[in-house]
């Protein structure tokens, strides 16, 4: 992004984005940035190319041209497959990392190119909040129940049960594993359908908080093996919503527990991006979203918000654009990281170093503290 006169900032190439609405691109263009958007990038969200062009973005037909022109890459997910080879030296990459799919080879490639990698999952403000994660998790929680309701129907392969029931017919039982943001919004949505909702978590404080928020209209239990087994046997729907703190999701439910569920029940593992919290879960695709295991329908599609692309893109734009503006106002990416807690905490690769202890532990790799690296100029 070329900024002729913005606090002395001189950047030779532009901003590539596949994660913003035309209005978001317009905010950046109005700030003096050169913004590049791949032709058709907004099609799934029903944002046409003309809207991006009218906002001041330049449309580029090929991904390779975008990477060649840009020094800041903004994507919903990390580069995959051959796209990794398009990355340029010393670019900045801002995207979700998807811990469940991350490999040491990918991280090593970023380090070889001296890329600065900033992950949505890690951006944490000084008050302890994860703004991008929270926004995406609200969508995931609500969607997980909508999806479960569809696959619980007979033509979805389920047992032919309505979540809310009707007069004289009891509602379905929805068991939610995890009382954090995904679990909270799954519970809210399931209650809206009229389902009976049970939430399990290993954190008693989180369960108390959720009961308070929802006026004790849910049933809660500590996720001990005893309660898990009982809940799985009685459930019609199980929502996997148990998150790890910047780590892989904890595996709560065993295959034996899934086998005890009634045929036609539905599992939606909403945290499959982080590896999933149910032993029988494996990543699926939007084209083939479900499979059966022990007679139970499993939906395990990573990046669930992409299925509501317009809502998700608008929500992501609201949170992400202020961070991009902060980067643009800084003289260098180093200054941006040093000045802003959220961006600094979100950095997982900086030049030739891994900077997240959780990733280092996961892959047996060394790591360095980001603040020491920036201060020392290494």
RODO-2510 file (C-alpha; in nm, 4 decimals, decimal comma):
residues 378
     n   res          X          Y          Z
     1     x     0,0000     0,0000     0,0000
     2     x     0,1521     0,3226    -0,1115
     3     x     0,0943     0,6097     0,1281
     4     x     0,2341     0,9341    -0,0105
     5     x     0,1999     1,1409     0,3041
     6     x     0,0909     0,9555     0,6137
     7     x     0,3188     1,0343     0,9065
     8     x     0,6237     0,9823     0,6874
     9     x     0,5301     0,6251     0,6001
    10     x     0,6705     0,4974     0,2744
    11     x     0,5649     0,1523     0,1621
    12     x     0,6371     0,0452    -0,1914
    13     x     0,3605    -0,2057    -0,2475
    14     x    -0,0081    -0,2403    -0,1694
    15     x    -0,2630    -0,4115     0,0549
    16     x    -0,4198    -0,7324    -0,0714
    17     x    -0,7502    -0,8211     0,0910
    18     x    -0,9970    -1,1085     0,0656
    19     x    -1,1535    -1,0392     0,4033
    20     x    -1,3222    -0,6983     0,3802
    21     x    -1,6422    -0,5475     0,2469
    22     x    -1,6255    -0,2755    -0,0204
    23     x    -1,6867    -0,0194     0,2556
    24     x    -1,3871    -0,1533     0,4492
    25     x    -1,1704    -0,1350     0,1396
    26     x    -1,2979     0,2194     0,0901
    27     x    -1,1885     0,3252     0,4379
    28     x    -0,8347     0,2091     0,3628
    29     x    -0,8305     0,3653     0,0166
    30     x    -0,9524     0,6955     0,1607
    31     x    -0,6581     0,6853     0,4029
    32     x    -0,4202     0,6859     0,1080
    33     x    -0,3568     0,3135     0,0802
    34     x    -0,3423     0,1289    -0,2481
    35     x    -0,5837    -0,1631    -0,2062
    36     x    -0,5873    -0,4693    -0,4327
    37     x    -0,8773    -0,7150    -0,4475
    38     x    -0,8861    -1,0366    -0,6479
    39     x    -1,1572    -1,0393    -0,9144
    40     x    -1,4587    -1,2269    -0,7787
    41     x    -1,3278    -1,2317    -0,4210
    42     x    -1,6566    -1,0975    -0,2843
    43     x    -1,8848    -1,3161    -0,4943
    44     x    -1,9744    -1,5635    -0,2172
    45     x    -2,0744    -1,2735     0,0079
    46     x    -2,2646    -1,1066    -0,2794
    47     x    -2,0277    -0,8114    -0,3012
    48     x    -1,9637    -0,7499    -0,6709
    49     x    -1,6404    -0,6300    -0,8274
    50     x    -1,7878    -0,2923    -0,9222
    51     x    -1,8569    -0,2148    -0,5556
    52     x    -1,4880    -0,2646    -0,4701
    53     x    -1,3774    -0,0575    -0,7693
    54     x    -1,6139     0,2251    -0,6774
    55     x    -1,4713     0,2168    -0,3222
    56     x    -1,1232     0,2844    -0,4602
    57     x    -0,9771    -0,0673    -0,4780
    58     x    -0,7932    -0,2028    -0,7806
    59     x    -0,9179    -0,5373    -0,9114
    60     x    -0,6500    -0,7923    -1,0013
    61     x    -0,7331    -1,1143    -1,1923
    62     x    -0,4639    -1,3508    -1,0596
    63     x    -0,3586    -1,4315    -0,6998
    64     x     0,0080    -1,4203    -0,8001
    65     x    -0,0278    -1,0596    -0,9117
    66     x    -0,1821    -0,9704    -0,5766
    67     x     0,1094    -1,1146    -0,3827
    68     x     0,3587    -0,9445    -0,6144
    69     x     0,1953    -0,6040    -0,5647
    70     x     0,1308    -0,6206    -0,1900
    71     x     0,3382    -0,6060     0,1245
    72     x     0,0405    -0,6590     0,3568
    73     x    -0,1791    -0,9636     0,2916
    74     x    -0,5211    -0,9832     0,4612
    75     x    -0,7071    -1,3129     0,4297
    76     x    -0,9803    -1,5013     0,6127
    77     x    -0,7668    -1,8167     0,6316
    78     x    -0,3946    -1,8841     0,5912
    79     x    -0,2439    -1,9486     0,2471
    80     x    -0,3054    -2,3091     0,1478
    81     x    -0,1406    -2,5425    -0,1008
    82     x     0,0311    -2,3646    -0,3872
    83     x    -0,0651    -2,0257    -0,2477
    84     x     0,2134    -2,0595     0,0096
    85     x     0,4621    -2,0371    -0,2773
    86     x     0,3220    -1,6955    -0,3722
    87     x     0,4329    -1,5358    -0,0446
    88     x     0,7123    -1,2794    -0,0792
    89     x     1,0011    -1,1995     0,1532
    90     x     0,9232    -0,9722     0,4487
    91     x     0,5510    -0,9507     0,3773
    92     x     0,3021    -0,9155     0,6616
    93     x     0,0259    -1,1783     0,6698
    94     x    -0,2921    -1,1219     0,8725
    95     x    -0,5386    -1,4124     0,8795
    96     x    -0,6800    -1,6875     1,0924
    97     x    -0,4148    -1,9527     1,1546
    98     x    -0,6478    -2,2544     1,2077
    99     x    -0,4514    -2,4417     1,4729
   100     x    -0,6016    -2,7760     1,3766
   101     x    -0,4480    -2,7545     1,0273
   102     x    -0,1227    -2,5732     1,1038
   103     x     0,2005    -2,7580     1,0322
   104     x     0,5616    -2,6931     1,1352
   105     x     0,6486    -2,6849     0,7640
   106     x     0,4129    -2,3904     0,7078
   107     x     0,5565    -2,2006     1,0042
   108     x     0,9096    -2,2766     0,8907
   109     x     0,8320    -2,1420     0,5433
   110     x     0,7066    -1,8150     0,6906
   111     x     1,0219    -1,7847     0,8972
   112     x     1,2448    -1,8537     0,5971
   113     x     1,0744    -1,5661     0,4143
   114     x     1,0999    -1,3384     0,7213
   115     x     0,7225    -1,2967     0,7095
   116     x     0,5462    -1,1276     1,0001
   117     x     0,2458    -1,3500     1,0723
   118     x    -0,0449    -1,2119     1,2763
   119     x    -0,3231    -1,4585     1,3633
   120     x    -0,6848    -1,3688     1,4347
   121     x    -0,6866    -1,6300     1,7150
   122     x    -0,4059    -1,4547     1,9026
   123     x    -0,5038    -1,0858     1,8795
   124     x    -0,5639    -1,0007     2,2428
   125     x    -0,6223    -0,6533     2,3837
   126     x    -0,4873    -0,5216     2,7128
   127     x    -0,8214    -0,5956     2,8850
   128     x    -0,7780    -0,9646     2,8022
   129     x    -1,0417    -0,9724     2,5283
   130     x    -0,9986    -1,1421     2,1886
   131     x    -1,2115    -0,9161     1,9648
   132     x    -1,1848    -1,1052     1,6351
   133     x    -1,2156    -1,4445     1,8020
   134     x    -1,5226    -1,3348     1,9955
   135     x    -1,6961    -1,2052     1,6844
   136     x    -1,6285    -1,5239     1,4889
   137     x    -1,7246    -1,7427     1,7838
   138     x    -2,0603    -1,5698     1,8187
   139     x    -2,1320    -1,6639     1,4578
   140     x    -2,0041    -2,0201     1,5060
   141     x    -2,2175    -2,0753     1,8151
   142     x    -2,5378    -1,9573     1,6505
   143     x    -2,4652    -2,1436     1,3265
   144     x    -2,3886    -2,4718     1,5015
   145     x    -2,7453    -2,4960     1,6312
   146     x    -2,8990    -2,3929     1,2972
   147     x    -2,6933    -2,6650     1,1292
   148     x    -2,7840    -2,9250     1,3919
   149     x    -3,1547    -2,8472     1,3483
   150     x    -3,1244    -2,9101     0,9733
   151     x    -2,9422    -3,2420     1,0050
   152     x    -3,1700    -3,3604     1,2843
   153     x    -3,4526    -3,3617     1,0294
   154     x    -3,5273    -3,6836     0,8412
   155     x    -3,4066    -3,5573     0,5031
   156     x    -3,0843    -3,4464     0,6712
   157     x    -3,0167    -3,8025     0,7853
   158     x    -3,1243    -3,7411     1,1454
   159     x    -3,3884    -3,8964     1,3664
   160     x    -3,6629    -3,6607     1,2433
   161     x    -3,6944    -3,4463     1,5547
   162     x    -3,7710    -3,0752     1,5947
   163     x    -3,5427    -2,8937     1,8340
   164     x    -3,8295    -2,7131     2,0025
   165     x    -4,0947    -2,9818     1,9990
   166     x    -4,4626    -2,8849     1,9987
   167     x    -4,7542    -2,9020     2,2419
   168     x    -4,7605    -3,2485     2,3925
   169     x    -4,4237    -3,3455     2,2404
   170     x    -4,1090    -3,2654     2,4416
   171     x    -3,8242    -3,0671     2,2857
   172     x    -3,4909    -3,2107     2,1776
   173     x    -3,1998    -3,2164     2,4201
   174     x    -2,8977    -3,0145     2,3093
   175     x    -2,5724    -3,0804     2,4961
   176     x    -2,3089    -2,8095     2,4579
   177     x    -1,9475    -2,8835     2,5493
   178     x    -1,7947    -2,5554     2,6620
   179     x    -1,9299    -2,2428     2,8316
   180     x    -1,7158    -1,9848     2,6544
   181     x    -1,8349    -1,7616     2,3684
   182     x    -1,9141    -2,0411     2,1207
   183     x    -2,1037    -2,2285     2,3900
   184     x    -2,2854    -1,9161     2,5062
   185     x    -2,4178    -1,8315     2,1599
   186     x    -2,5021    -2,1929     2,0883
   187     x    -2,7030    -2,1979     2,4122
   188     x    -2,8788    -1,8708     2,3282
   189     x    -2,9759    -2,0003     1,9850
   190     x    -3,0855    -2,3424     2,1115
   191     x    -3,3027    -2,1757     2,3752
   192     x    -3,4517    -1,9607     2,1011
   193     x    -3,5509    -2,2790     1,9177
   194     x    -3,7149    -2,4041     2,2382
   195     x    -3,4729    -2,6898     2,3027
   196     x    -3,3733    -2,8288     2,6405
   197     x    -3,0133    -2,7123     2,6854
   198     x    -2,7377    -2,8729     2,8917
   199     x    -2,3937    -2,7081     2,9090
   200     x    -2,0851    -2,8892     3,0382
   201     x    -1,7452    -2,7372     3,1093
   202     x    -1,4438    -2,8097     3,3253
   203     x    -1,4518    -2,4499     3,4558
   204     x    -1,7138    -2,4069     3,7284
   205     x    -1,6783    -2,0272     3,7160
   206     x    -1,7621    -2,0218     3,3447
   207     x    -2,0743    -2,2299     3,4111
   208     x    -2,1851    -1,9930     3,6871
   209     x    -2,1365    -1,6936     3,4575
   210     x    -2,3351    -1,8520     3,1774
   211     x    -2,6195    -1,9418     3,4124
   212     x    -2,6262    -1,5779     3,5240
   213     x    -2,6297    -1,4420     3,1674
   214     x    -2,9102    -1,6765     3,0639
   215     x    -3,1192    -1,6387     3,3814
   216     x    -3,0673    -2,0014     3,4858
   217     x    -3,2724    -2,1217     3,1871
   218     x    -3,0114    -2,3885     3,1102
   219     x    -2,8855    -2,6930     3,2980
   220     x    -2,5131    -2,6964     3,3754
   221     x    -2,2725    -2,9631     3,4979
   222     x    -1,9002    -3,0017     3,5436
   223     x    -1,7610    -3,2048     3,2522
   224     x    -1,6529    -3,5088     3,4543
   225     x    -1,6468    -3,8472     3,2822
   226     x    -1,9637    -3,9472     3,4676
   227     x    -2,1642    -3,6434     3,3548
   228     x    -2,0260    -3,6621     3,0015
   229     x    -2,1354    -4,0243     2,9612
   230     x    -2,4816    -3,9499     3,0970
   231     x    -2,5251    -3,6397     2,8834
   232     x    -2,4126    -3,8096     2,5623
   233     x    -2,6574    -4,0979     2,6092
   234     x    -2,9522    -3,8627     2,6577
   235     x    -2,8656    -3,6079     2,3883
   236     x    -3,0226    -3,5501     2,0493
   237     x    -2,7579    -3,2931     1,9531
   238     x    -2,4030    -3,2424     2,0802
   239     x    -2,2244    -2,9149     2,0041
   240     x    -1,8461    -2,9218     2,0446
   241     x    -1,7574    -2,5741     2,1707
   242     x    -1,4687    -2,6377     2,4109
   243     x    -1,1823    -2,4047     2,3246
   244     x    -0,8164    -2,4171     2,4217
   245     x    -0,6467    -2,0915     2,5201
   246     x    -0,4298    -2,0321     2,2113
   247     x    -0,3863    -2,4092     2,1980
   248     x    -0,5504    -2,7141     2,0468
   249     x    -0,9048    -2,7778     2,1690
   250     x    -0,9149    -3,0297     2,4590
   251     x    -1,0514    -3,3737     2,3650
   252     x    -1,3476    -3,4256     2,5980
   253     x    -1,5637    -3,6896     2,4312
   254     x    -1,4351    -4,0394     2,3544
   255     x    -1,5451    -4,2624     2,0678
   256     x    -1,7100    -4,4920     2,3214
   257     x    -1,9279    -4,2025     2,4403
   258     x    -2,0311    -4,1218     2,0823
   259     x    -2,1167    -4,4882     2,0251
   260     x    -2,3589    -4,4667     2,3185
   261     x    -2,5652    -4,1954     2,1471
   262     x    -2,8947    -4,2876     1,9822
   263     x    -2,8903    -4,3443     1,6036
   264     x    -2,9797    -4,0314     1,4080
   265     x    -2,8394    -3,7964     1,6713
   266     x    -2,6216    -3,5105     1,5479
   267     x    -2,2721    -3,3933     1,6436
   268     x    -2,1544    -3,0486     1,5324
   269     x    -1,7904    -2,9973     1,6278
   270     x    -1,7730    -2,6193     1,6031
   271     x    -1,4081    -2,6082     1,7122
   272     x    -1,2719    -2,8401     1,4426
   273     x    -1,0479    -2,5494     1,3344
   274     x    -0,8647    -2,6024     1,6646
   275     x    -0,8550    -2,9801     1,6229
   276     x    -1,2014    -3,0594     1,7600
   277     x    -1,3098    -3,1727     2,1063
   278     x    -1,4794    -3,5012     2,0067
   279     x    -1,2694    -3,8078     1,9286
   280     x    -1,4764    -3,9149     1,6273
   281     x    -1,4528    -3,5729     1,4601
   282     x    -1,2527    -3,5211     1,1422
   283     x    -1,2544    -3,2161     0,9140
   284     x    -1,5156    -3,2186     0,6375
   285     x    -1,5878    -2,9773     0,3531
   286     x    -1,8745    -2,7559     0,2445
   287     x    -1,9306    -2,9878    -0,0531
   288     x    -1,9367    -3,2993     0,1709
   289     x    -2,0152    -3,1591     0,5158
   290     x    -2,1321    -3,4685     0,7035
   291     x    -2,0510    -3,8339     0,7641
   292     x    -2,1873    -4,1039     0,9945
   293     x    -1,9991    -4,2747     1,2735
   294     x    -2,1772    -4,5232     1,5021
   295     x    -2,5040    -4,4102     1,3439
   296     x    -2,4456    -4,0481     1,4517
   297     x    -2,4385    -3,7661     1,1950
   298     x    -2,1161    -3,5617     1,2247
   299     x    -2,0791    -3,2090     1,0856
   300     x    -1,7176    -3,0881     1,1143
   301     x    -1,6600    -2,8136     0,8557
   302     x    -1,3707    -2,5769     0,9360
   303     x    -1,4300    -2,2032     0,9022
   304     x    -1,8040    -2,2344     0,9576
   305     x    -1,8638    -1,8567     0,9258
   306     x    -1,7745    -1,8779     0,5564
   307     x    -2,1165    -2,0373     0,5030
   308     x    -2,2751    -1,7061     0,6051
   309     x    -2,0194    -1,5113     0,4079
   310     x    -2,1997    -1,1779     0,3940
   311     x    -2,2660    -1,1624     0,7688
   312     x    -1,9157    -1,2857     0,8514
   313     x    -1,7430    -1,0427     0,6131
   314     x    -1,9316    -0,7461     0,7542
   315     x    -1,8567    -0,8540     1,1101
   316     x    -1,4876    -0,9136     1,0335
   317     x    -1,4590    -0,5764     0,8611
   318     x    -1,5965    -0,3991     1,1691
   319     x    -1,3234    -0,5462     1,3883
   320     x    -1,0326    -0,5749     1,1447
   321     x    -1,0254    -0,2360     0,9714
   322     x    -0,9200    -0,0419     1,2860
   323     x    -0,6144    -0,2708     1,3162
   324     x    -0,5245    -0,2118     0,9522
   325     x    -0,5583     0,1627     1,0021
   326     x    -0,3229     0,1394     1,3018
   327     x    -0,0646    -0,0384     1,0881
   328     x    -0,0994     0,2290     0,8226
   329     x    -0,0465     0,5074     1,0732
   330     x     0,2811     0,3570     1,1912
   331     x     0,6116     0,4238     1,0183
   332     x     0,6985     0,0519     1,0048
   333     x     0,5436    -0,2809     1,1006
   334     x     0,7875    -0,2898     1,3935
   335     x     0,6474     0,0397     1,5217
   336     x     0,2913    -0,0854     1,4757
   337     x     0,3650    -0,3999     1,6775
   338     x     0,5471    -0,2075     1,9499
   339     x     0,2713     0,0513     1,9830
   340     x    -0,0335    -0,1739     1,9839
   341     x    -0,0858    -0,4546     2,2323
   342     x    -0,3391    -0,6392     2,0176
   343     x    -0,1191    -0,6575     1,7100
   344     x     0,1860    -0,7554     1,9141
   345     x     0,0010    -1,0309     2,0980
   346     x    -0,1384    -1,1539     1,7663
   347     x     0,2064    -1,2104     1,6149
   348     x     0,3045    -1,5756     1,5930
   349     x     0,5951    -1,5452     1,3473
   350     x     0,8302    -1,2472     1,3365
   351     x     1,1153    -1,2442     1,0869
   352     x     1,2991    -1,5714     1,1433
   353     x     1,1450    -1,6553     1,4808
   354     x     0,8394    -1,8323     1,6173
   355     x     0,6930    -1,6093     1,8896
   356     x     0,4083    -1,8177     2,0377
   357     x     0,4944    -2,0570     2,3190
   358     x     0,1795    -2,2610     2,2528
   359     x     0,2883    -2,3302     1,8934
   360     x     0,6432    -2,4046     2,0048
   361     x     0,5116    -2,6597     2,2551
   362     x     0,2755    -2,8133     1,9992
   363     x     0,5470    -2,8713     1,7400
   364     x     0,8598    -2,9006     1,9545
   365     x     1,0117    -2,5850     1,8074
   366     x     1,2069    -2,3042     1,9759
   367     x     1,0455    -1,9647     2,0250
   368     x     1,1490    -1,6113     2,1188
   369     x     0,9628    -1,3359     2,3033
   370     x     0,8182    -1,0847     2,0557
   371     x     0,8917    -0,7804     2,2728
   372     x     1,2571    -0,8747     2,3116
   373     x     1,2878    -0,9327     1,9378
   374     x     1,1428    -0,5930     1,8485
   375     x     1,3449    -0,4109     2,1142
   376     x     1,6692    -0,5747     2,0074
   377     x     1,6074    -0,5269     1,6368
   378     x     1,6890    -0,8927     1,5647
***
